[in-house]
Amino acid sequence: MKENRKELIAKYKERKPPMGCFALVCKPTGEKFIGSSSDLTIMENSLLFRLSVGSLGQNPYLQEQYKQYGLDAFAFEILEELPYDKENPEKDYRKELKTLKELVLESLKNARELLV
């Protein structure tokens, strides 16, 4: 039996996508561009698409690297996932994601902050 539209929407809203800190790595230079997201699976596709159409204006250096080397020169790496708080399903994780990104930036040499 097929699920109706309302059930599918409810399931989508209840999903728990991986969230945390990631790096977009420029393979030729070894540079890492560090960001965080509440949905890492969507972020990878969104970021690469925005680079491909030149709409990452707040990151001109990264956009320039992409222009020079192309899509195949970049890799998306999940660095650290942030676990969900089972006790508080409505929790806002923005502060934790920002802190996690700051900690990763401090620990990595040759890393730049990625503004998304």
Backbone as numpy.savetxt, mean C-alpha at the origin, in Angstrom:
# Nx Ny Nz CAx CAy CAz Cx Cy Cz
-27.57 -22.47 -5.14 -28.42 -21.29 -5.14 -27.52 -20.04 -5.14
-27.82 -19.11 -6.01 -27.02 -17.90 -6.13 -27.31 -16.94 -4.97
-26.26 -16.26 -4.55 -26.43 -15.26 -3.51 -27.00 -14.00 -4.15
-27.88 -13.35 -3.41 -28.43 -12.12 -3.97 -27.45 -10.96 -3.76
-27.75 -9.88 -4.39 -26.87 -8.71 -4.39 -26.60 -8.18 -2.97
-27.63 -8.13 -2.14 -27.47 -7.61 -0.78 -26.51 -8.49 0.04
-26.61 -9.79 -0.13 -25.71 -10.69 0.60 -24.27 -10.50 0.15
-24.05 -10.33 -1.14 -22.71 -10.12 -1.67 -22.12 -8.82 -1.15
-22.92 -7.77 -1.12 -22.45 -6.48 -0.60 -22.11 -6.60 0.87
-22.95 -7.28 1.64 -22.69 -7.47 3.07 -21.39 -8.25 3.29
-21.16 -9.29 2.50 -19.92 -10.06 2.63 -18.70 -9.21 2.30
-18.82 -8.37 1.28 -17.71 -7.50 0.90 -17.37 -6.53 2.04
-18.39 -5.96 2.66 -18.17 -5.01 3.75 -17.57 -5.67 4.98
-17.82 -6.96 5.16 -17.32 -7.68 6.34 -15.92 -8.24 6.14
-15.43 -8.21 4.91 -14.11 -8.80 4.65 -13.04 -8.04 5.41
-11.97 -8.71 5.70 -10.85 -8.12 6.44 -9.60 -8.23 5.55
-9.38 -7.23 4.71 -8.21 -7.28 3.83 -6.92 -7.06 4.63
-5.81 -7.55 4.13 -4.55 -7.31 4.85 -4.23 -5.82 4.86
-3.79 -5.32 6.01 -3.40 -3.92 6.13 -2.01 -3.88 6.74
-1.31 -2.81 6.45 0.02 -2.69 7.02 0.92 -1.81 6.19
2.20 -2.12 6.24 3.23 -1.31 5.61 3.80 -2.05 4.39
4.08 -1.30 3.34 4.59 -1.90 2.10 5.74 -1.06 1.55
6.45 -1.65 0.62 7.50 -0.94 -0.10 7.29 -1.14 -1.59
7.46 -0.07 -2.33 7.54 -0.15 -3.77 9.03 -0.02 -4.07
9.62 -1.07 -4.60 11.07 -1.13 -4.78 11.42 -0.89 -6.24
12.33 0.04 -6.46 12.88 0.28 -7.79 14.09 -0.64 -7.92
13.96 -1.71 -8.69 15.01 -2.72 -8.77 16.35 -2.17 -9.29
16.37 -1.32 -10.33 17.66 -0.84 -10.82 18.44 -0.01 -9.80
17.74 0.75 -8.96 18.43 1.62 -8.00 18.45 1.04 -6.58
17.56 0.09 -6.30 17.45 -0.48 -4.97 16.69 0.39 -3.99
16.21 1.53 -4.46 15.47 2.43 -3.57 14.11 1.84 -3.21
13.70 2.14 -1.98 12.40 1.68 -1.50 11.55 2.89 -1.16
10.32 2.85 -1.63 9.34 3.89 -1.35 8.32 3.26 -0.41
8.26 3.77 0.82 7.51 3.14 1.90 6.16 3.82 2.11
5.13 3.00 2.19 3.79 3.51 2.46 3.03 2.56 3.37
1.83 2.95 3.73 0.96 2.08 4.52 -0.44 2.18 3.96
-1.21 1.12 4.20 -2.56 1.08 3.65 -3.45 0.18 4.50
-4.73 0.52 4.53 -5.71 -0.32 5.22 -6.15 -1.47 4.33
-5.72 -1.47 3.07 -6.02 -2.58 2.16 -4.85 -2.75 1.19
-3.93 -3.61 1.56 -2.71 -3.80 0.78 -2.98 -4.38 -0.61
-4.00 -5.21 -0.74 -4.27 -5.82 -2.05 -4.74 -4.78 -3.06
-5.55 -3.86 -2.62 -6.02 -2.79 -3.51 -4.90 -1.78 -3.77
-4.08 -1.52 -2.77 -3.02 -0.52 -2.89 -2.04 -0.86 -4.01
-1.66 -2.11 -4.13 -0.70 -2.49 -5.16 -1.22 -2.12 -6.55
-2.42 -2.53 -6.87 -2.99 -2.23 -8.19 -3.20 -0.74 -8.39
-3.69 -0.07 -7.38 -3.95 1.37 -7.46 -2.66 2.14 -7.70
-1.64 1.82 -6.94 -0.37 2.52 -7.03 0.28 2.34 -8.40
0.31 1.12 -8.88 0.93 0.87 -10.19 0.13 1.51 -11.32
-1.18 1.51 -11.20 -1.99 2.18 -12.21 -1.73 3.68 -12.21
-1.74 4.28 -11.03 -1.51 5.73 -10.93 -0.14 6.12 -11.47
0.86 5.29 -11.22 2.18 5.55 -11.79 2.13 5.48 -13.32
1.43 4.50 -13.84 1.39 4.30 -15.29 0.72 5.44 -16.03
-0.19 6.15 -15.37 -0.86 7.28 -16.03 -0.30 8.62 -15.57
0.75 8.59 -14.76 1.43 9.81 -14.34 0.69 10.63 -13.32
-0.12 9.98 -12.48 -0.92 10.75 -11.53 -0.45 10.62 -10.08
0.85 10.43 -9.89 1.38 10.40 -8.54 2.18 11.68 -8.31
1.53 12.81 -8.52 2.17 14.12 -8.46 2.82 14.46 -7.14
2.31 13.91 -6.03 2.90 14.22 -4.73 4.21 13.45 -4.51
4.58 12.60 -5.48 5.83 11.84 -5.43 6.59 12.01 -6.75
7.04 13.22 -7.04 7.65 13.47 -8.36 8.90 12.63 -8.62
9.70 12.37 -7.60 10.90 11.57 -7.80 10.53 10.14 -8.21
9.57 9.56 -7.52 9.11 8.21 -7.86 8.53 8.19 -9.27
7.74 9.20 -9.60 7.14 9.26 -10.94 8.24 9.33 -12.00
9.29 10.06 -11.70 10.43 10.17 -12.63 11.14 8.83 -12.78
11.31 8.12 -11.67 11.92 6.79 -11.72 11.09 5.84 -12.58
9.80 5.91 -12.40 8.89 5.05 -13.18 9.00 5.39 -14.67
9.05 6.65 -14.97 9.17 7.10 -16.36 10.48 6.59 -16.98
11.53 6.61 -16.20 12.84 6.17 -16.69 12.93 4.65 -16.86
12.44 3.89 -15.88 12.66 2.44 -15.86 11.47 1.60 -16.29
10.25 2.11 -16.14 9.06 1.35 -16.54 8.54 0.40 -15.47
7.39 -0.17 -15.73 6.67 -1.02 -14.78 7.48 -2.22 -14.31
8.16 -2.90 -15.22 8.87 -4.12 -14.86 10.03 -3.89 -13.90
10.44 -2.66 -13.73 11.55 -2.34 -12.84 11.10 -2.16 -11.39
9.80 -2.31 -11.12 9.28 -2.09 -9.78 8.66 -3.35 -9.21
8.84 -3.53 -7.91 8.24 -4.65 -7.19 7.52 -4.12 -5.96
6.36 -4.69 -5.69 5.56 -4.34 -4.52 5.82 -5.39 -3.45
6.26 -4.95 -2.28 6.56 -5.88 -1.19 5.79 -5.50 0.06
5.13 -6.46 0.65 4.48 -6.24 1.94 5.55 -6.43 3.00
5.78 -5.40 3.79 6.84 -5.44 4.80 6.34 -5.93 6.15
5.16 -5.45 6.53 4.61 -5.84 7.82 3.10 -5.66 7.82
2.40 -6.69 8.26 0.94 -6.59 8.36 0.55 -6.21 9.78
-0.50 -5.43 9.87 -1.04 -5.01 11.15 -2.26 -5.89 11.45
-2.27 -6.54 12.60 -3.41 -7.41 12.92 -4.66 -6.61 13.29
-5.81 -7.20 13.05 -7.07 -6.58 13.43 -7.33 -6.79 14.91
-7.99 -5.84 15.52 -8.40 -5.91 16.91 -9.75 -6.62 16.96
-9.74 -7.87 17.39 -10.98 -8.67 17.41 -11.99 -8.13 18.42
-11.49 -7.45 19.43 -12.35 -6.90 20.47 -13.09 -5.64 20.00
-12.52 -4.97 18.99 -13.06 -3.70 18.55 -13.16 -3.68 17.01
-14.21 -4.28 16.45 -14.31 -4.41 15.00 -14.45 -3.09 14.24
-14.85 -2.03 14.91 -15.03 -0.73 14.25 -13.84 0.20 14.43
-12.75 -0.33 14.91 -11.57 0.48 15.22 -11.02 1.18 13.97
-10.55 2.40 14.17 -9.89 3.17 13.11 -8.39 2.95 13.26
-7.75 2.45 12.22 -6.34 2.06 12.29 -5.38 3.10 11.71
-5.86 4.27 11.38 -5.00 5.27 10.73 -3.75 5.61 11.55
-3.92 5.82 12.85 -2.78 6.17 13.71 -1.74 5.05 13.73
-2.23 3.82 13.89 -1.32 2.67 13.95 -0.58 2.50 12.63
-1.27 2.69 11.52 -0.63 2.57 10.20 0.43 3.64 10.01
0.14 4.85 10.45 1.11 5.95 10.33 2.35 5.65 11.18
2.14 5.20 12.41 3.25 4.86 13.30 4.09 3.72 12.73
3.42 2.71 12.20 4.13 1.58 11.61 5.00 2.05 10.44
4.46 2.91 9.59 5.23 3.43 8.47 6.44 4.22 8.96
6.26 5.04 9.98 7.37 5.83 10.52 8.48 4.92 11.08
8.08 3.86 11.76 9.06 2.92 12.31 9.84 2.22 11.20
9.14 1.82 10.16 9.81 1.16 9.04 10.76 2.13 8.35
10.33 3.36 8.15 11.19 4.36 7.51 12.47 4.59 8.31
12.35 4.61 9.63 13.53 4.80 10.48 14.49 3.62 10.39
13.96 2.44 10.17 14.80 1.24 10.20 15.45 0.91 8.86
14.99 1.51 7.79 15.53 1.18 6.46 16.39 2.30 5.91
17.55 1.93 5.44 18.39 2.90 4.73 17.93 2.92 3.28
18.16 4.02 2.62 17.82 4.16 1.21 16.30 4.04 0.99
15.52 4.49 1.98 14.06 4.43 1.86 13.49 5.84 1.88
12.45 6.02 1.12 11.74 7.31 1.06 10.27 7.07 1.40
9.67 8.09 1.97 8.25 8.00 2.27 7.44 8.11 0.98
6.44 7.29 0.87 5.53 7.31 -0.27 4.23 7.94 0.19
3.88 9.04 -0.43 2.63 9.73 -0.10 1.55 9.25 -1.05
0.51 8.64 -0.49 -0.61 8.16 -1.32 -1.92 8.61 -0.76
